[in-house]
Amino acid sequence: MATYNKRGYKPKTKVEKEHDIEEGSTTAEVFNTLDETASKTELFVEKNQKLILIFIGVVAVVVLGYLGFNEFISKPKQEAAMNDMFQAQKYFNEAVNGVEQDSLFNLALNGGEGKYGMLDIISEYSGTPSANLANYYAGTAYLRLKDYKNAVEYLSKFKSEDEILAPLAKGNIGDAFVQLNQPEDALDYYEEAASMRNNDYTTPMYLFKAGTIALELDKAGKALDFFEKIKEEYPNSTEAGKVDVFIGKAKVLASK
């Protein structure tokens, strides 16, 4: 039988043949390793199939439960809370701006005309944003009614990232501690309220309150820092207009 060579074909050398054999062996090892890994994975899945399915089921239940809770329970609950809170907010606003403040603050707390008060909102809609906000309203109402312990209790439950309400809540707690004759606690809350946000309303207001309490506690150096910060950083604030007298007083006391 006749044989022929392709054009340009050269017989393989011994080295080339050995290289081809080695390359083939390496490829075979790779495929063998993959086959072994796949077999082990299959065995693991087969052996633990029940546990894997249970795990997947638990994850699915948690995810679906969370989505369902938000859509069908949490969201409607918050909407209902907002609706029921409307009258209590109205009483509160009227109390702040009106003359019969005590009776209106009591209505804001306990409700009236068959409507919920803030205490009802906190109880009935626990965990909702409205219940959280009701803690602020309730605490502030108690502060105005001179029930300082309840003011501290409810204001302490209020959590917020709001630019104004967050420091106001801390500052109101400070006001309550002043009335409870606990100036050290009041100073702590005034300092916290002043440092929580940087704005021209709450920051200088609580720096000033912190300064006046610090003077009472014979902490003139600390008071001076608060007052000078108002003068330097908040020159357009209401407090800046009266702070020079307090700076002078603090300097005199600090030099003694």
Number of C-alpha atoms within 10 A of each C-alpha: 2 3 4 5 8 6 6 6 7 8 8 9 9 8 9 11 11 12 12 11 11 12 12 12 12 12 11 12 12 12 12 12 12 12 12 12 12 12 12 12 12 13 12 11 14 11 11 11 13 10 11 13 12 11 12 11 12 12 12 12 13 12 12 12 12 12 13 14 13 13 12 10 11 17 14 13 18 18 13 14 22 18 11 19 24 14 21 29 21 13 22 24 16 16 21 15 9 12 10 11 19 17 13 23 28 21 24 29 25 17 22 15 7 7 15 23 26 31 20 20 26 23 11 14 21 15 13 19 16 22 24 20 20 29 24 25 26 28 29 26 28 24 22 17 16 15 16 22 16 18 27 22 15 23 27 16 15 21 15 15 10 10 13 17 16 19 26 23 27 25 27 24 28 28 23 27 22 17 15 15 10 13 20 16 16 26 25 16 23 29 22 19 27 25 16 18 17 15 15 16 16 23 24 27 22 27 25 26 22 27 29 20 19 22 19 12 13 13 16 24 17 15 29 24 14 24 27 19 17 26 19 10 12 18 15 14 18 14 21 20 12 13 21 15 10 18 20 13 15 24 14 12 16 16 8 6
